[in-house]
Amino acid sequence: MDRDAAHWEAVEEAAELMHEERFHEALRVLHAVLKADPTNSYAFFFLGQALYEVGELEPARDAYRACLNLAPKHLGARIAVTHVERKLGRIREAIKEGMIAVDQAPHDGDAMYAVGLAYAARGDNPAARRYLEAFLHAKPELETRLEVEALLASMKD
């Protein structure tokens, strides 16, 4: 089995626990996976997800950054760190990370959404509008689409 497949196999139990919303159990499994192999980028990504779900934003950010140190092209971690930086009030950093995600995947709706929200948090409505409208062209799920449409309607340019 190649290394990537082994890394994925090592986190399968944690991913299932997260799917079942058993985040604290997933955290224990992920810490064990990382103790055995601190080079598992998937484990750091899922650790970030689990920490985010239990409200630990700074440790979640650190886990996503560890994932990106190991796998700089991990788009999910890049988008997640964009959201976390925004929620932590680090808007400049959120925009920087979001733009890296957009450069990496120019047509990815999730990247557009993340950077659009970061620009909105900064109060840069024209930039936010540009990215959020691009996000809507990606045909997002209804709930998120409605949220973004309401945000766009509330913006004054």
Helices and strands as residue ranges (DSSP letters): H 3-19, H 23-36, H 41-53, H 57-70, H 75-87, H 91-104, H 109-122, H 125-137, H 142-154
